[in-house]
Amino acid sequence: MPGYLPAGTRPAAPPRIPRVLAIAGSDPSGGAGIQADLKSIAANGGYGMAAITALTAQNTQGVRAVHVPPAAFLTAQLDAISDDIVIDAVKIGMLGDAAVIGAVHSWLEKVRPAVVVLDPVMVATSGDRLLQESAEAALQALLPLADLITPNLAELAILLKEPAAEDWAEALAQGKRLAARTGTTVLVKGGHLPAGPSEDAVPGDGRPGGDAGGGTGPGAGCPDALVNTGGLLGQETVVVPGERIATRNSHGTGCSLSSAMATVQARVGDWEAALREVKPWLLGALREASALEVGTGNGPVHHFHHVQGPAHGPGGRHSQGPAEGEFAAALRAGAAGDLAAIYGLEFIRGLADGTLPEHEFAYYLAQDAIYLNGYSRVLARAAAIAPTEAEQLFWARSAQTCLEVESELHRSWLRTRPTAPVLGPVTKSYVDHLLAASVSGSYGVLTAAALPCFWLYAEVGSTLHREFLAAGAPEAHPYAAWLRTYADEDFAAATRQAIAYTDAAARRASDGEREAMALAFRQSSRYEVDFFDAPRLHA
């Protein structure tokens, strides 16, 4: 993958920080409610504000008491904020009773915020009732004023006055019925369904006093679905797959998800794009939750898992983490077998000595063009979540280069070589693996998954070019022009930079994340072998 950086690229102006108001109850243990909302808003790049609807006495083991202040005082809070501050998005959580809901209803009709996310907090997974039954009608009347509704499955059933869904298909059907009734997009979450082999659940739907999500059941699939949304592709239902995280620390996931969606939607303006950005962050918050060591029950998620704090030692580095270059060296050592396998492939030997059949080379080029299109999206995702401006710019430039190289392949090579541009099985599997890392992995996992396309490709290419030069660089060699591209120093420099950024991410990571990074790198290295061998099998 010739991933050198084109000249003249400049970083975009920094985006405006969304001003996000959370209207919800308070959790003194800090894991859910307003406290989780404010952490979530900040973690996703927003400025958080809060209007308190209820006070709870709770901890990680459950809710002990709830106090709802007068609705008039909530109105005073809301008016004070909106009279002075432009509100870009609103997240609504626990409301408590009909009078409070009425106050919020009236304020929304008066202010008309651009983005409204409603998390209809009605009942905790533990069974604790968080909304008086007499207030359900008022809540139903509030739903059409929202742009996105994010119920857990129990709440979805209550809103429809139906039994709770027992499988993913029924959950989607209920989401469609609620969307049709309210005229509002619904986020369907399957985290409380029994997990199956694929898209059967989503991250835990946190509620004050006993969140039961976080993927504690069997299986690995964990999808979310946006119903009744235009999305990036214009679909009525958009399903975003994800990983199921085995953890007991899922307190506040529902609150955190809804406030994060409000924040990111205010930035990107598309619900599907917002979900695809929020989901990896929340998975990381669940994956790293145990590091917080808060409470003896259902602990909170780690909202700032992607930010290094004092506990990581001097310079933000884990006190027991690898030294500079150590993780990269381990990756390189682990890839030695894959490099040896690549050098032994008939495709590589034929490319080096010029005996490779033309139809195999044409198949390789066609698959490379398809691959680069998908790879560019993965690098763009790395740019979006990179922790520094330099890294953001590097990955963004590399993504741009992928598209430029793809275009050049079609212009100068593929148009002279008749081959059907059909997605091959190895190409599909490789791109799917990378996209999965971009959706459900951390920044470190994503860079590790993307690295072999730089590193192994650069090493193989430089070796082939040296052999070509050692043979006298014969002009009669059918692939002479192609082999000369491997001498590009810009690509070699980009490869060194990608290695350095991945190594730095590993030094900031937890032990568990480093293990996930190493696994993602090994899988991509194996796909590199298969990609070079695919022309022999499929051309």
C-alpha positions as CSV (number, residue, x, y, z in Angstrom):
1,M,0.0,0.0,0.0
2,P,1.9,3.1,-1.2
3,G,0.9,5.3,1.8
4,Y,3.3,8.3,1.4
5,L,2.0,11.7,2.2
6,P,1.1,14.2,-0.5
7,A,2.5,17.7,-0.2
8,G,0.3,20.7,0.4
9,T,-2.2,19.1,2.8
10,R,-3.2,21.4,5.7
11,P,-5.2,20.6,8.8
12,A,-8.8,21.7,8.9
13,A,-9.9,24.4,11.3
14,P,-10.8,22.9,14.7
15,P,-14.6,22.2,15.0
16,R,-16.8,24.3,17.3
17,I,-17.3,22.7,20.7
18,P,-21.0,21.7,21.1
19,R,-22.9,23.2,24.1
20,V,-24.9,20.3,25.4
21,L,-27.5,20.5,28.2
22,A,-28.4,17.4,30.2
23,I,-31.8,17.3,31.9
24,A,-31.7,14.4,34.3
25,G,-31.5,13.1,37.8
26,S,-28.4,13.1,40.0
27,D,-26.4,10.0,41.0
28,P,-24.2,10.7,44.1
29,S,-22.0,7.7,43.3
30,G,-21.0,9.4,40.0
31,G,-21.7,6.5,37.7
32,A,-25.1,7.4,36.1
33,G,-27.5,10.3,35.7
34,I,-26.2,13.9,35.4
35,Q,-22.7,12.9,36.6
36,A,-22.4,10.3,33.7
37,D,-23.9,12.8,31.3
38,L,-21.4,15.5,32.0
39,K,-18.5,13.0,31.8
40,S,-19.8,11.6,28.5
41,I,-20.3,15.1,27.0
42,A,-16.8,16.1,27.9
43,A,-15.2,12.8,26.7
44,N,-16.9,13.3,23.3
45,G,-15.7,16.9,22.9
46,G,-18.7,18.9,24.2
47,Y,-19.3,21.6,26.9
48,G,-21.7,20.1,29.4
49,M,-24.5,21.9,31.3
50,A,-27.0,20.3,33.7
51,A,-30.5,20.9,35.0
52,I,-31.4,18.6,37.9
53,T,-34.8,16.9,37.8
54,A,-34.4,14.5,40.7
55,L,-32.0,13.7,43.6
56,T,-31.3,10.0,44.3
57,A,-29.7,8.2,47.2
58,Q,-27.9,5.4,45.4
59,N,-24.6,3.6,44.9
60,T,-23.3,0.7,42.7
61,Q,-25.7,-1.7,44.5
62,G,-29.0,0.1,43.9
63,V,-31.3,3.0,44.5
64,R,-32.3,3.7,48.1
65,A,-34.4,6.8,47.7
66,V,-35.6,9.4,45.2
67,H,-36.5,13.0,45.8
68,V,-38.1,15.1,43.1
69,P,-37.8,18.9,43.6
70,P,-40.7,21.2,42.6
71,A,-41.2,21.4,38.8
72,A,-41.2,25.2,39.0
73,F,-37.6,25.0,40.2
74,L,-36.6,22.9,37.2
75,T,-38.3,25.5,34.9
76,A,-36.2,28.2,36.6
77,Q,-33.0,26.2,35.9
78,L,-33.9,25.7,32.2
79,D,-34.9,29.3,31.7
80,A,-31.7,30.6,33.3
81,I,-29.6,28.5,31.0
82,S,-31.5,29.2,27.7
83,D,-31.9,32.9,28.4
84,D,-28.1,33.3,28.4
85,I,-26.5,30.4,26.5
86,V,-27.1,29.0,23.0
87,I,-27.8,25.3,23.4
88,D,-26.7,23.1,20.6
89,A,-28.1,19.8,21.9
90,V,-30.2,18.5,24.8
91,K,-30.2,15.1,26.4
92,I,-33.2,14.3,28.6
93,G,-32.9,11.5,31.1
94,M,-34.8,10.7,34.4
95,L,-37.8,13.0,34.8
96,G,-39.7,11.4,37.8
97,D,-43.3,12.6,37.6
98,A,-45.9,14.2,35.3
99,A,-45.3,17.8,36.6
100,V,-41.5,17.6,35.8
101,I,-42.3,16.1,32.3
102,G,-44.8,19.0,31.7
103,A,-42.1,21.5,32.6
104,V,-39.7,20.0,30.1
105,H,-42.4,19.8,27.5
106,S,-43.3,23.4,27.8
107,W,-39.6,24.5,27.7
108,L,-38.8,22.4,24.6
109,E,-41.8,23.9,22.7
110,K,-40.6,27.4,23.7
111,V,-36.8,27.0,23.0
112,R,-36.9,24.4,20.2
113,P,-33.3,23.1,20.6
114,A,-31.6,21.8,17.4
115,V,-30.9,18.4,18.7
116,V,-33.0,16.6,21.4
117,V,-32.1,13.1,22.6
118,L,-34.7,11.5,25.0
119,D,-33.6,8.6,27.1
120,P,-37.0,7.5,28.6
121,V,-35.8,6.4,32.0
122,M,-38.7,4.4,33.4
123,V,-37.4,1.3,35.0
124,A,-33.9,0.0,35.9
125,T,-32.7,-3.4,34.8
126,S,-32.7,-4.3,38.5
127,G,-36.5,-3.7,38.5
128,D,-36.3,-0.3,40.4
129,R,-39.2,1.9,39.2
130,L,-37.8,5.3,38.2
131,L,-40.9,6.9,36.7
132,Q,-44.3,7.0,38.4
133,E,-46.9,5.0,36.4
134,S,-49.2,8.0,36.5
135,A,-46.6,10.0,34.5
136,E,-46.4,7.5,31.6
137,A,-49.0,9.4,29.5
138,A,-47.1,12.7,29.9
139,L,-43.9,10.9,28.8
140,Q,-45.7,9.5,25.7
141,A,-46.7,13.1,24.8
142,L,-43.1,14.2,25.1
143,L,-41.7,11.6,22.7
144,P,-42.6,13.4,19.4
145,L,-40.5,16.4,20.5
146,A,-37.3,14.3,20.5
147,D,-35.1,13.7,17.5
148,L,-33.8,10.4,18.9
149,I,-35.3,8.1,21.6
150,T,-33.0,5.6,23.3
151,P,-35.0,3.2,25.5
152,N,-33.7,0.0,26.9
153,L,-35.8,-3.1,25.9
154,A,-38.0,-3.0,29.0
155,E,-38.8,0.7,28.4
156,L,-39.4,0.0,24.7
157,A,-42.0,-2.6,25.6
158,I,-43.7,-0.3,28.2
159,L,-43.9,2.6,25.8
160,L,-45.7,0.2,23.3
161,K,-47.7,-1.5,26.0
162,E,-46.3,-4.9,24.8
163,P,-44.3,-7.7,26.3
164,A,-40.6,-7.2,26.2
165,A,-38.8,-8.5,23.1
166,E,-37.1,-11.8,23.4
167,D,-34.9,-11.7,20.3
168,W,-33.2,-9.1,18.1
169,A,-35.8,-9.4,15.3
170,E,-38.6,-8.5,17.7
171,A,-36.6,-5.7,19.2
172,L,-36.2,-4.2,15.8
173,A,-39.9,-4.6,15.0
174,Q,-40.8,-2.8,18.3
175,G,-38.4,0.0,17.4
176,K,-40.1,0.4,14.1
177,R,-43.5,0.6,15.7
178,L,-42.4,3.2,18.2
179,A,-40.7,5.2,15.4
180,A,-43.9,5.1,13.3
181,R,-46.0,6.2,16.3
182,T,-43.8,9.1,17.3
183,G,-42.3,10.2,14.0
184,T,-38.9,10.1,15.7
185,T,-35.8,8.0,15.2
186,V,-35.4,5.2,17.7
187,L,-32.1,3.7,18.8
188,V,-32.8,0.0,19.4
189,K,-30.3,-1.7,21.8
190,G,-30.1,-5.4,22.4
191,G,-27.7,-5.6,25.3
192,H,-30.2,-7.3,27.6
193,L,-31.0,-10.0,25.1
194,P,-29.5,-13.5,25.4
195,A,-26.4,-13.2,23.3
196,G,-26.1,-15.4,20.2
197,P,-23.6,-16.0,17.5
198,S,-23.8,-12.6,15.7
199,E,-25.8,-9.4,15.9
200,D,-27.8,-10.1,19.0
201,A,-27.0,-7.5,21.6
202,V,-25.5,-4.1,22.4
203,P,-23.6,-2.5,25.2
204,G,-25.4,-2.4,28.5
205,D,-28.2,0.1,28.9
206,G,-27.2,1.8,32.1
207,R,-29.8,3.1,34.6
208,P,-29.3,4.4,38.1
209,G,-29.4,1.5,40.6
210,G,-28.5,-1.6,38.7
211,D,-27.5,-1.5,35.1
212,A,-27.4,-5.1,33.8
213,G,-25.7,-4.5,30.4
214,G,-22.2,-4.5,29.2
215,G,-22.5,-7.8,27.6
216,T,-22.4,-10.1,30.5
217,G,-24.1,-13.0,28.7
218,P,-22.6,-15.5,26.2
219,G,-21.6,-14.7,22.7
220,A,-19.7,-11.9,20.9
221,G,-22.3,-10.0,18.9
222,C,-23.5,-6.7,20.1
223,P,-25.3,-4.5,17.5
224,D,-27.2,-1.2,17.8
225,A,-29.8,-0.2,15.3
226,L,-31.1,3.2,14.3
227,V,-34.7,2.9,13.1
228,N,-36.5,5.5,10.9
229,T,-33.3,7.4,10.0
230,G,-32.0,8.7,6.7
231,G,-28.5,7.9,7.8
232,L,-25.4,8.2,5.6
233,L,-26.9,5.7,3.2
234,G,-30.5,6.7,3.4
235,Q,-31.7,3.4,4.9
236,E,-34.8,3.2,7.1
237,T,-32.9,0.9,9.5
238,V,-29.2,1.1,10.0
239,V,-27.5,-1.7,12.1
240,V,-24.1,-1.1,13.5
241,P,-22.4,-4.3,14.7
242,G,-20.1,-4.4,17.7
243,E,-18.4,-6.4,20.3
244,R,-20.0,-7.7,23.5
245,I,-17.8,-6.8,26.5
246,A,-17.9,-9.2,29.5
247,T,-18.0,-7.0,32.6
248,R,-20.0,-6.3,35.7
249,N,-19.1,-2.6,35.5
250,S,-21.8,-1.2,33.2
251,H,-23.5,1.3,35.6
252,G,-24.5,4.4,33.5
253,T,-24.1,3.0,30.0
254,G,-27.5,4.1,28.9
255,C,-27.0,7.6,30.3
256,S,-23.6,7.8,28.7
257,L,-24.7,6.6,25.3
258,S,-27.5,9.0,25.0
259,S,-25.5,12.1,26.1
260,A,-22.7,11.1,23.8
261,M,-25.1,10.7,20.9
262,A,-26.4,14.2,21.5
263,T,-22.9,15.7,21.7
264,V,-21.6,14.0,18.5
265,Q,-24.8,14.6,16.6
266,A,-24.4,18.3,17.3
267,R,-20.9,18.1,15.7
268,V,-21.5,15.8,12.7
269,G,-25.3,16.2,11.9
270,D,-26.0,12.6,11.1
271,W,-27.3,9.9,13.5
272,E,-25.5,7.0,11.8
273,A,-22.2,8.8,11.7
274,A,-22.7,9.8,15.4
275,L,-23.4,6.2,16.4
276,R,-20.4,4.9,14.5
277,E,-18.2,7.4,16.4
278,V,-19.8,6.9,19.8
279,K,-20.0,3.1,19.8
280,P,-16.2,2.4,19.8
281,W,-15.8,5.0,22.6
282,L,-18.4,3.3,24.7
283,L,-17.0,-0.2,24.1
284,G,-13.7,1.1,25.3
285,A,-15.4,2.6,28.4
286,L,-16.8,-0.8,29.2
287,R,-13.6,-2.7,28.4
288,E,-11.5,-0.5,30.7
289,A,-14.2,0.0,33.5
290,S,-12.5,-2.4,35.9
291,A,-9.5,0.0,36.2
292,L,-11.7,2.5,38.2
293,E,-12.3,0.1,41.1
294,V,-15.4,2.0,42.2
295,G,-17.9,0.2,44.5
296,T,-18.7,-3.4,45.3
297,G,-21.7,-3.8,43.0
298,N,-22.3,-2.8,39.4
299,G,-19.5,-0.3,38.8
300,P,-19.4,2.6,36.5
301,V,-17.9,2.7,33.0
302,H,-14.6,4.5,32.3
303,H,-15.6,7.6,30.4
304,F,-12.0,8.9,30.0
305,H,-10.4,5.6,29.2
306,H,-8.8,7.2,26.1
307,V,-7.2,9.9,28.1
308,Q,-4.0,9.2,30.2
309,G,-4.1,10.4,33.8
310,P,-1.6,10.7,36.7
311,A,-2.0,7.0,37.5
312,H,-0.1,6.2,34.3
313,G,3.2,7.5,35.7
314,P,5.6,10.2,34.5
315,G,4.9,11.4,31.0
316,G,1.5,9.7,30.9
317,R,3.1,6.3,30.4
318,H,1.9,3.2,32.3
319,S,4.4,2.5,35.0
320,Q,4.8,-1.1,33.9
321,G,4.3,-0.4,30.1
322,P,6.9,-1.2,27.4
323,A,9.9,1.1,26.8
324,E,10.0,3.1,23.5
325,G,10.3,0.7,20.5
326,E,9.8,-2.4,22.6
327,F,6.3,-3.1,21.5
328,A,7.1,-2.4,17.8
329,A,10.0,-4.8,18.1
330,A,7.8,-7.5,19.5
331,L,5.3,-7.0,16.6
332,R,8.1,-7.3,14.0
333,A,9.4,-10.4,15.6
334,G,5.9,-11.9,15.6
335,A,5.6,-11.1,11.9
336,A,8.8,-12.9,10.9
337,G,6.9,-16.1,10.0
338,D,4.4,-14.2,7.8
339,L,7.2,-12.4,6.0
340,A,8.9,-15.7,5.3
341,A,5.6,-17.2,4.0
342,I,5.2,-14.2,1.7
343,Y,8.7,-14.6,0.3
344,G,7.9,-18.2,-0.5
345,L,4.7,-17.5,-2.4
346,E,4.7,-18.3,-6.2
347,F,3.1,-14.9,-6.8
348,I,6.1,-13.0,-5.2
349,R,8.7,-15.1,-6.9
350,G,7.0,-14.7,-10.2
351,L,6.7,-10.9,-9.7
352,A,10.4,-10.7,-8.8
353,D,11.7,-12.6,-11.8
354,G,9.1,-11.5,-14.3
355,T,7.5,-14.9,-14.8
356,L,4.2,-14.1,-13.1
357,P,1.3,-14.7,-15.5
358,E,-0.4,-11.5,-16.7
359,H,-3.8,-12.5,-15.6
360,E,-2.6,-13.0,-12.0
361,F,-1.0,-9.6,-11.9
362,A,-4.2,-8.0,-13.3
363,Y,-6.3,-9.8,-10.6
364,Y,-3.9,-8.5,-7.9
365,L,-4.1,-4.9,-9.2
366,A,-7.9,-5.0,-9.3
367,Q,-8.1,-6.4,-5.7
368,D,-5.5,-3.8,-4.5
369,A,-7.7,-1.0,-5.9
370,I,-10.8,-2.3,-4.1
371,Y,-8.7,-2.8,-0.9
372,L,-7.4,0.7,-1.0
373,N,-10.9,2.2,-1.1
374,G,-11.8,0.3,2.1
375,Y,-8.4,1.0,3.7
376,S,-8.8,4.7,3.2
377,R,-12.0,4.6,5.3
378,V,-10.1,2.9,8.1
379,L,-7.3,5.4,8.0
380,A,-9.9,8.2,8.0
381,R,-11.3,6.7,11.2
382,A,-7.8,6.6,12.8
383,A,-7.5,10.3,11.9
384,A,-10.8,11.1,13.6
385,I,-9.9,9.5,16.9
386,A,-6.1,10.1,17.0
387,P,-5.0,11.8,20.3
388,T,-2.7,14.5,18.7
389,E,-3.0,16.9,15.8
390,A,0.2,15.4,14.2
391,E,-1.3,11.9,14.2
392,Q,-4.6,13.2,12.9
393,L,-2.9,14.9,10.0
394,F,-0.7,11.8,9.3
395,W,-3.6,9.4,9.1
396,A,-5.8,11.9,7.1
397,R,-3.0,12.4,4.5
398,S,-2.5,8.6,4.3
399,A,-6.2,8.1,3.7
400,Q,-6.2,10.7,0.9
401,T,-3.1,9.0,-0.6
402,C,-5.0,5.6,-0.7
403,L,-7.7,7.2,-2.9
404,E,-5.1,8.9,-5.1
405,V,-3.2,5.6,-5.6
406,E,-6.5,3.8,-6.3
407,S,-7.3,6.3,-9.0
408,E,-3.9,6.0,-10.5
409,L,-4.2,2.2,-10.6
410,H,-7.3,2.5,-12.6
411,R,-5.9,5.2,-14.9
412,S,-2.5,3.7,-15.7
413,W,-2.8,0.0,-15.1
414,L,-6.3,-1.5,-14.9
415,R,-7.7,0.2,-18.0
416,T,-5.0,-1.7,-20.1
417,R,-5.7,-5.0,-18.4
418,P,-9.2,-6.4,-18.9
419,T,-10.2,-7.9,-15.5
420,A,-13.6,-7.9,-13.7
421,P,-13.5,-5.6,-10.7
422,V,-15.2,-8.2,-8.5
423,L,-14.5,-8.2,-4.7
424,G,-12.5,-11.3,-3.9
425,P,-13.0,-13.4,-0.8
426,V,-9.6,-12.6,0.7
427,T,-10.0,-8.8,0.0
428,K,-13.5,-8.9,1.7
429,S,-12.2,-10.7,4.7
430,Y,-9.2,-8.4,5.1
431,V,-11.3,-5.2,4.8
432,D,-14.0,-6.6,7.1
433,H,-11.3,-7.2,9.7
434,L,-10.0,-3.7,9.4
435,L,-13.5,-2.2,9.5
436,A,-14.3,-4.2,12.6
437,A,-11.2,-2.8,14.3
438,S,-12.3,0.7,13.3
439,V,-15.8,0.2,14.8
440,S,-15.1,-1.7,17.9
441,G,-11.4,-1.2,18.7
442,S,-9.5,1.6,20.4
443,Y,-7.1,3.9,18.6
444,G,-4.3,1.6,19.5
445,V,-6.1,-1.5,18.2
446,L,-7.0,0.3,15.0
447,T,-3.4,1.5,14.3
448,A,-2.1,-2.0,15.0
449,A,-4.6,-3.5,12.6
450,A,-3.6,-1.0,9.9
451,L,0.1,-1.3,10.4
452,P,1.0,-4.5,8.4
453,C,-0.3,-2.9,5.2
454,F,2.5,-0.3,5.7
455,W,5.2,-2.4,7.3
456,L,5.0,-5.8,5.6
457,Y,4.3,-4.2,2.2
458,A,7.3,-1.9,2.6
459,E,9.6,-4.7,3.6
460,V,8.5,-7.0,0.8
461,G,8.6,-4.2,-1.7
462,S,12.1,-3.1,-0.8
463,T,13.4,-6.7,-1.0
464,L,11.8,-7.2,-4.4
465,H,13.3,-3.9,-5.6
466,R,16.8,-4.8,-4.4
467,E,16.6,-8.2,-6.2
468,F,15.4,-6.3,-9.4
469,L,18.4,-4.0,-9.2
470,A,20.8,-6.9,-8.5
471,A,19.6,-8.6,-11.7
472,G,20.6,-5.5,-13.6
473,A,17.1,-3.9,-13.7
474,P,16.3,-5.3,-17.1
475,E,14.0,-3.1,-19.2
476,A,12.5,-6.3,-20.7
477,H,11.1,-7.2,-17.2
478,P,7.3,-7.0,-17.6
479,Y,6.8,-5.5,-14.1
480,A,9.8,-3.2,-14.1
481,A,7.8,0.0,-13.7
482,W,5.8,-1.6,-10.8
483,L,9.0,-2.7,-9.0
484,R,10.5,0.7,-9.2
485,T,7.6,2.1,-7.2
486,Y,8.9,0.2,-4.2
487,A,11.9,2.5,-4.0
488,D,9.7,5.4,-3.0
489,E,11.4,7.0,0.1
490,D,8.2,8.9,1.0
491,F,6.4,5.6,1.6
492,A,9.3,4.3,3.6
493,A,9.2,7.4,5.8
494,A,5.4,7.1,6.2
495,T,5.9,3.5,7.3
496,R,8.4,4.5,10.0
497,Q,6.0,7.1,11.2
498,A,3.1,4.6,11.4
499,I,5.3,2.2,13.4
500,A,6.2,5.0,15.8
501,Y,2.6,6.1,16.3
502,T,1.5,2.5,17.0
503,D,4.4,2.0,19.4
504,A,3.4,5.2,21.2
505,A,-0.2,4.0,21.4
506,A,1.0,0.8,23.0
507,R,3.0,2.7,25.7
508,R,-0.2,4.6,26.6
509,A,-2.4,1.5,26.6
510,S,-3.4,-0.9,29.4
511,D,-2.1,-4.5,29.4
512,G,-5.4,-5.7,28.0
513,E,-5.4,-3.2,25.1
514,R,-1.8,-4.1,24.2
515,E,-2.9,-7.7,23.9
516,A,-5.8,-6.7,21.7
517,M,-3.3,-4.6,19.6
518,A,-0.9,-7.5,19.2
519,L,-3.8,-9.8,18.1
520,A,-5.1,-7.3,15.6
521,F,-1.6,-6.9,14.1
522,R,-1.1,-10.7,13.8
523,Q,-4.5,-11.1,12.1
524,S,-3.7,-8.4,9.6
525,S,-0.2,-9.9,8.9
526,R,-1.9,-13.2,8.1
527,Y,-4.2,-11.4,5.7
528,E,-1.2,-9.9,4.0
529,V,0.0,-13.4,3.2
530,D,-3.4,-14.5,1.9
531,F,-3.7,-11.3,-0.1
532,F,-0.5,-12.0,-2.0
533,D,-1.5,-15.6,-2.5
534,A,-5.0,-14.8,-3.7
535,P,-4.2,-14.3,-7.4
536,R,-2.9,-17.8,-7.7
537,L,-6.1,-19.2,-6.2
538,H,-8.7,-16.9,-7.7
539,A,-7.4,-15.3,-10.9
